[in-house]
């Protein structure tokens, strides 16, 4: 989802790639994300634009959440690819212990062309 940024994160991940043919490929990615220190804030952005997005100084857990990304790419022709993806995050206690903050998801369809 692109919301896991910052140098204060510890991410454990696993990636599985399945190629069905020269034209079709499926990539699954799993992320288990934690703050390095539960007393720190969760930041979004990078360098000069970095800002604290969520701060829980009394948090009992550093777990931000788990994310599963599924991405399918199909080569329509040598110069045209179509990619669809589903990206889902299940928020962890660092986010949810102050109430239900939902679990974000994203659906994406992309078309890539080359000249």
LOKOL-528483 format. One record per residue: residue number from 1; chain; x, y, z of N, C-alpha, C, O in turn. Coordinates in Angstrom, 1 decimal, decimal comma. Atoms other than C-alpha are relative to their C-alpha. Example, Ala and Ser with C-alpha at 12.3 -4.5 7.8 and 13.67 -1.06 7.14 Angstrom:
REM residues 2
<1 A <0,9 -1,2 0,0> <12,3 -4,5 7,8> <0,9 1,2 0,0> <1,9 1,2 0,7>>
<2 A <-0,9 -1,1 0,0> <13,7 -1,1 7,1> <-0,8 1,1 0,8> <-0,3 2,2 0,9>>
END
This chain:
REM residues 115
<1 A <0,8 -1,2 0,0> <0,0 0,0 0,0> <0,9 1,3 0,0> <0,4 2,4 -0,2>>
<2 A <-0,9 -1,1 0,0> <3,0 2,2 0,3> <0,0 0,9 1,2> <0,4 2,0 1,3>>
<3 A <0,1 -0,8 -1,2> <2,3 3,3 3,8> <1,0 -0,5 1,0> <1,1 0,1 2,1>>
<4 A <-1,0 0,5 -0,9> <5,2 1,4 5,4> <1,3 0,7 -0,4> <2,1 0,1 -1,1>>
<5 A <-1,2 -0,7 0,3> <8,0 4,0 5,2> <0,6 0,4 1,3> <0,0 0,5 2,4>>
<6 A <-0,7 -0,5 -1,1> <10,6 5,2 7,6> <1,1 -0,9 0,5> <1,1 -2,1 0,3>>
<7 A <-1,2 0,8 -0,5> <13,8 4,1 9,3> <-0,3 -0,6 1,3> <0,6 -1,3 1,8>>
<8 A <0,3 0,5 -1,3> <12,1 3,3 12,6> <-0,9 -1,3 -0,1> <-1,6 -1,6 0,9>>
<9 A <0,8 1,1 0,2> <10,4 0,2 11,2> <0,8 -1,3 -0,1> <1,9 -1,3 -0,6>>
<10 A <-0,5 1,3 0,2> <11,2 -3,5 11,4> <-1,0 -0,8 -0,8> <-2,1 -1,0 -0,3>>
<11 A <1,0 0,8 0,8> <9,6 -5,5 8,6> <0,6 -1,4 -0,3> <1,7 -1,5 -0,7>>
<12 A <-0,3 1,3 0,4> <9,7 -9,2 8,2> <-0,9 -0,3 -1,2> <-2,1 0,0 -1,3>>
<13 A <0,8 0,2 1,2> <8,6 -10,3 4,7> <0,4 -1,3 -0,7> <1,4 -1,9 -0,4>>
<14 A <-0,2 1,2 0,8> <8,2 -13,3 2,4> <-0,6 0,3 -1,4> <-1,6 1,0 -1,5>>
<15 A <0,5 -0,3 1,4> <7,8 -13,2 -1,4> <0,0 -1,4 -0,7> <0,9 -2,2 -0,6>>
<16 A <0,2 1,2 0,8> <6,5 -16,0 -3,6> <-0,3 0,5 -1,4> <-1,2 1,3 -1,6>>
<17 A <0,3 -0,3 1,4> <6,7 -15,7 -7,4> <-0,3 -1,3 -0,8> <0,4 -2,3 -0,7>>
<18 A <0,4 1,1 0,9> <4,9 -18,0 -9,8> <-0,1 0,4 -1,4> <-0,9 1,3 -1,7>>
<19 A <0,1 -0,3 1,4> <5,5 -17,8 -13,5> <-0,8 -1,1 -0,7> <-0,4 -2,3 -0,6>>
<20 A <0,9 1,0 0,7> <2,8 -19,5 -15,5> <0,4 -0,3 -1,4> <0,2 -1,4 -2,0>>
<21 A <-0,5 0,1 1,4> <4,2 -18,8 -19,0> <0,9 1,1 -0,2> <1,2 1,9 0,7>>
<22 A <-0,8 -1,2 0,3> <6,4 -16,3 -20,7> <-0,8 1,3 0,1> <-0,2 2,3 0,2>>
<23 A <0,9 -1,2 0,0> <3,4 -14,0 -20,6> <-0,6 0,3 1,4> <-1,0 1,5 1,6>>
<24 A <0,8 -0,2 -1,2> <1,9 -14,4 -17,1> <0,8 -0,3 1,3> <1,5 -1,4 1,3>>
<25 A <-0,7 0,2 -1,2> <3,3 -14,0 -13,6> <-0,8 0,5 1,2> <-1,5 1,5 1,1>>
<26 A <0,7 -0,3 -1,2> <1,9 -13,9 -10,1> <1,0 0,2 1,1> <1,9 -0,6 1,3>>
<27 A <-0,9 -0,3 -1,1> <3,8 -12,3 -7,2> <-0,9 0,2 1,3> <-1,8 1,1 1,3>>
<28 A <0,6 -0,2 -1,3> <2,6 -12,6 -3,5> <1,1 0,5 0,9> <2,2 -0,1 1,0>>
<29 A <-0,9 -0,6 -1,0> <4,2 -10,5 -0,8> <-0,7 0,1 1,3> <-1,9 0,5 1,3>>
<30 A <0,6 -0,1 -1,3> <3,6 -10,8 2,9> <1,0 0,9 0,9> <2,2 0,6 0,8>>
<31 A <-0,8 -0,8 -0,9> <4,8 -8,2 5,4> <-0,5 0,0 1,4> <-1,8 0,1 1,6>>
<32 A <0,3 0,0 -1,4> <4,8 -8,3 9,2> <0,8 1,2 0,6> <2,0 1,2 0,7>>
<33 A <-0,6 -1,3 -0,2> <5,5 -4,7 10,3> <-0,1 0,4 1,5> <-1,2 0,4 2,1>>
<34 A <-0,1 -0,4 -1,3> <6,6 -3,4 13,7> <0,8 1,3 0,1> <1,7 1,5 -0,8>>
<35 A <-0,9 -1,1 -0,3> <8,0 -0,1 15,1> <1,2 -0,6 0,7> <1,1 -1,6 1,4>>
<36 A <-1,2 0,4 -0,7> <11,6 -0,6 16,2> <-0,2 0,2 1,5> <0,3 -0,7 2,3>>
<37 A <0,3 -0,3 -1,4> <10,5 0,9 19,5> <-1,5 0,4 0,1> <-1,9 1,3 -0,6>>
<38 A <1,5 -0,3 -0,1> <6,8 1,0 20,6> <-0,2 1,4 0,6> <-1,3 1,9 0,4>>
<39 A <0,2 -1,4 -0,5> <7,4 4,4 22,2> <0,3 1,0 -1,0> <0,1 2,2 -0,8>>
<40 A <-0,2 -0,9 1,1> <8,3 5,9 18,9> <-1,3 0,3 -0,8> <-2,3 -0,4 -0,5>>
<41 A <1,1 -0,2 0,9> <5,9 7,3 16,3> <0,1 -0,7 -1,3> <1,2 -1,0 -1,7>>
<42 A <0,0 0,6 1,3> <4,9 5,9 13,0> <0,0 1,2 -1,0> <-0,8 2,0 -1,0>>
<43 A <-0,2 -1,1 0,9> <6,2 8,2 10,2> <-0,4 -0,4 -1,4> <-0,3 -1,6 -1,8>>
<44 A <0,2 0,2 1,5> <5,2 8,6 6,6> <0,7 1,1 -0,7> <0,9 2,2 -0,2>>
<45 A <-0,7 -0,9 0,8> <7,1 10,3 3,9> <1,5 -0,3 0,2> <1,9 -1,3 0,8>>
<46 A <-1,5 0,2 -0,1> <10,9 10,6 3,6> <0,7 1,3 0,1> <0,2 2,3 -0,3>>
<47 A <-0,9 -1,1 -0,2> <13,7 13,0 4,4> <-0,7 1,2 0,5> <-1,3 1,2 1,5>>
<48 A <0,5 -1,3 -0,5> <12,6 16,6 4,6> <-1,5 0,0 0,1> <-2,1 0,8 0,9>>
<49 A <1,5 0,0 0,0> <8,9 15,8 4,0> <-0,5 -1,0 1,1> <-1,7 -1,2 1,3>>
<50 A <0,5 1,0 -0,9> <8,8 13,2 6,8> <-0,7 0,6 1,2> <-0,4 1,7 1,7>>
<51 A <0,8 -0,5 -1,0> <6,2 13,7 9,4> <-0,6 -1,2 0,9> <-0,8 -2,3 0,4>>
<52 A <0,6 1,0 -0,8> <4,8 11,8 12,4> <-1,5 -0,1 -0,4> <-2,2 0,9 -0,5>>
<53 A <1,4 0,2 0,4> <1,5 10,2 11,3> <-0,8 -0,5 1,2> <-2,0 -0,1 1,3>>
<54 A <0,7 0,6 -1,1> <0,6 8,2 14,4> <0,9 -0,1 1,2> <2,0 -0,7 1,0>>
<55 A <-0,8 0,1 -1,2> <2,0 8,5 17,9> <-0,8 -0,5 1,2> <-1,9 0,0 1,5>>
<56 A <0,7 0,7 -1,2> <1,0 6,2 20,8> <1,0 -0,1 1,1> <1,6 -1,2 1,2>>
<57 A <-1,1 0,1 -1,0> <3,4 7,0 23,7> <-0,3 -1,1 1,1> <0,7 -1,6 1,7>>
<58 A <0,3 1,0 -1,0> <1,6 4,5 25,9> <-0,4 -1,3 -0,6> <-1,0 -2,2 0,0>>
<59 A <0,3 1,3 0,8> <1,3 1,7 23,3> <0,5 -1,2 0,8> <1,6 -1,2 1,3>>
<60 A <-0,5 1,2 -0,7> <1,5 -1,8 24,7> <0,6 -1,0 -1,0> <1,1 -2,0 -0,7>>
<61 A <-0,6 0,9 1,1> <2,6 -3,3 21,3> <0,6 0,9 -1,0> <0,2 2,1 -1,3>>
<62 A <-0,6 -0,7 1,1> <4,9 -2,2 18,5> <-0,5 -0,4 -1,3> <-0,1 0,1 -2,4>>
<63 A <0,4 0,6 1,2> <3,0 -4,2 15,9> <-1,0 1,0 -0,7> <-2,1 1,3 -0,2>>
<64 A <0,9 -0,9 0,9> <1,6 -1,9 13,1> <-1,0 -0,9 -0,7> <-2,2 -0,5 -0,8>>
<65 A <0,9 0,9 0,7> <0,1 -4,8 11,2> <0,6 -0,9 -1,0> <1,9 -0,9 -1,2>>
<66 A <-0,4 0,9 1,0> <0,3 -7,4 8,5> <-0,6 0,5 -1,4> <-1,7 1,0 -1,4>>
<67 A <0,5 -0,4 1,4> <0,0 -6,8 4,7> <0,3 -1,1 -0,9> <1,3 -1,8 -0,9>>
<68 A <-0,1 1,0 1,0> <-0,6 -9,1 1,9> <-0,3 0,7 -1,4> <-1,3 1,3 -1,5>>
<69 A <0,1 -0,6 1,3> <0,0 -8,0 -1,7> <-0,1 -1,1 -1,0> <0,8 -2,0 -1,0>>
<70 A <0,1 0,9 1,1> <-1,1 -10,0 -4,8> <0,0 0,7 -1,2> <-0,8 1,6 -1,5>>
<71 A <-0,1 -0,8 1,2> <0,0 -8,8 -8,1> <0,2 -1,0 -1,2> <1,0 -1,9 -1,2>>
<72 A <0,0 0,8 1,2> <-0,7 -10,4 -11,5> <0,4 0,8 -1,2> <-0,2 1,9 -1,5>>
<73 A <-0,4 -0,7 1,2> <1,1 -9,3 -14,7> <-0,1 -0,9 -1,2> <0,2 -2,1 -1,2>>
<74 A <0,1 0,8 1,2> <0,3 -10,4 -18,2> <0,5 0,9 -1,2> <0,2 2,0 -1,3>>
<75 A <-0,6 -0,7 1,1> <2,3 -9,5 -21,3> <-1,0 -0,2 -1,2> <-1,0 -1,3 -1,8>>
<76 A <0,9 0,0 1,1> <-0,3 -8,7 -24,0> <0,8 -0,1 -1,3> <0,4 -0,9 -2,2>>
<77 A <-0,9 0,0 1,1> <2,5 -8,1 -26,5> <1,4 0,3 0,5> <1,5 0,7 1,7>>
<78 A <-1,3 -0,4 -0,5> <6,2 -7,5 -26,3> <0,2 1,4 0,5> <1,1 1,7 1,3>>
<79 A <0,0 -1,4 -0,4> <5,5 -3,8 -25,8> <-1,1 0,5 0,9> <-1,3 1,6 1,1>>
<80 A <1,2 -0,4 -0,8> <2,3 -3,9 -23,7> <-0,2 -1,0 1,1> <-0,4 -2,2 0,9>>
<81 A <0,2 0,8 -1,1> <1,9 -5,3 -20,2> <-1,2 0,6 0,8> <-1,5 1,8 0,9>>
<82 A <1,2 -0,3 -0,9> <-1,3 -5,3 -18,0> <0,3 -0,6 1,4> <0,6 -1,8 1,5>>
<83 A <-0,3 0,5 -1,4> <-0,9 -5,6 -14,2> <-1,2 0,4 0,8> <-1,7 1,5 0,8>>
<84 A <1,0 -0,3 -1,0> <-3,6 -5,9 -11,6> <0,5 -0,5 1,3> <1,3 -1,4 1,5>>
<85 A <-0,5 0,3 -1,3> <-3,1 -6,0 -7,9> <-1,1 0,3 1,0> <-1,9 1,1 0,9>>
<86 A <0,8 -0,1 -1,2> <-4,9 -6,4 -4,6> <1,0 0,2 1,2> <1,9 -0,7 1,3>>
<87 A <-0,9 -0,3 -1,1> <-3,1 -4,9 -1,5> <-0,9 0,2 1,2> <-1,8 1,0 1,3>>
<88 A <0,8 0,0 -1,2> <-4,6 -5,5 1,9> <0,8 0,0 1,3> <1,8 -0,7 1,4>>
<89 A <-0,7 -0,1 -1,3> <-3,4 -4,5 5,4> <-1,0 -0,3 1,1> <-2,1 0,2 1,1>>
<90 A <0,7 0,3 -1,2> <-4,7 -5,9 8,7> <0,8 0,8 1,1> <1,9 0,4 1,5>>
<91 A <-0,7 -0,9 -1,0> <-3,9 -3,2 11,3> <0,2 -0,8 1,3> <-0,6 -1,6 1,7>>
<92 A <-0,4 0,6 -1,3> <-2,1 -4,3 14,5> <-0,4 0,8 1,2> <-1,0 1,9 1,1>>
<93 A <0,4 -0,7 -1,2> <-2,5 -3,3 18,1> <0,5 1,4 0,2> <-0,2 2,2 0,8>>
<94 A <-0,5 -1,4 -0,1> <-0,3 -0,2 17,8> <-1,0 1,0 -0,6> <-1,2 2,1 -0,1>>
<95 A <1,0 -0,9 0,7> <-3,0 1,2 15,5> <-1,4 -0,1 0,6> <-2,1 0,9 0,8>>
<96 A <1,4 0,2 -0,3> <-6,2 -0,4 16,8> <-0,3 0,1 1,5> <-1,5 0,1 1,9>>
<97 A <0,3 0,0 -1,4> <-5,8 -0,2 20,6> <-0,7 1,2 0,5> <-1,2 1,2 1,6>>
<98 A <0,8 -1,2 -0,3> <-7,4 3,2 20,6> <-1,4 0,0 -0,7> <-2,1 1,1 -0,7>>
<99 A <1,3 0,0 0,7> <-10,4 2,1 18,7> <0,2 -0,7 -1,4> <1,3 -1,0 -1,8>>
<100 A <0,0 0,7 1,3> <-11,3 0,6 15,3> <0,4 1,1 -1,0> <-0,3 2,0 -1,3>>
<101 A <-0,5 -0,9 1,1> <-9,2 2,4 12,6> <-0,1 -0,6 -1,4> <0,5 -0,1 -2,3>>
<102 A <0,1 0,6 1,3> <-10,1 0,1 9,8> <1,2 -0,7 -0,5> <2,3 -0,6 0,1>>
<103 A <-1,1 0,7 0,7> <-8,0 -2,1 7,6> <0,1 0,4 -1,4> <-0,8 -0,1 -2,2>>
<104 A <0,0 -0,5 1,4> <-7,0 -0,4 4,4> <0,3 -1,0 -1,0> <0,9 -2,0 -0,8>>
<105 A <-0,3 0,8 1,2> <-6,9 -2,0 1,0> <0,0 0,9 -1,2> <-0,4 2,0 -1,2>>
<106 A <-0,1 -0,7 1,2> <-6,2 -1,0 -2,5> <-0,1 -1,0 -1,2> <0,4 -2,1 -1,1>>
<107 A <0,1 0,8 1,2> <-7,2 -2,4 -5,9> <0,6 0,8 -1,1> <0,4 2,0 -1,2>>
<108 A <-0,7 -0,8 1,1> <-5,1 -1,4 -8,9> <0,0 -0,8 -1,3> <0,1 -2,0 -1,3>>
<109 A <-0,1 0,5 1,3> <-5,1 -1,9 -12,6> <1,0 1,0 -0,8> <0,7 2,2 -0,8>>
<110 A <-1,0 -0,9 0,7> <-2,1 -0,6 -14,6> <0,3 -0,6 -1,4> <0,3 -1,8 -1,6>>
<111 A <-0,4 0,4 1,4> <-1,2 -0,7 -18,3> <1,3 0,7 -0,3> <1,4 1,9 -0,2>>
<112 A <-1,4 -0,5 0,3> <2,5 -0,3 -19,3> <0,3 -0,3 -1,4> <0,1 -1,4 -2,0>>
<113 A <-0,4 0,1 1,4> <3,5 0,4 -22,8> <1,5 0,5 -0,2> <2,0 1,3 0,5>>
<114 A <-1,4 -0,4 0,4> <7,0 0,7 -24,4> <0,0 0,4 -1,5> <-0,7 -0,1 -2,3>>
<115 A <-0,1 -0,5 1,4> <7,9 2,6 -27,6> <1,2 -0,7 -0,6> <1,4 -0,4 -1,8>>
END
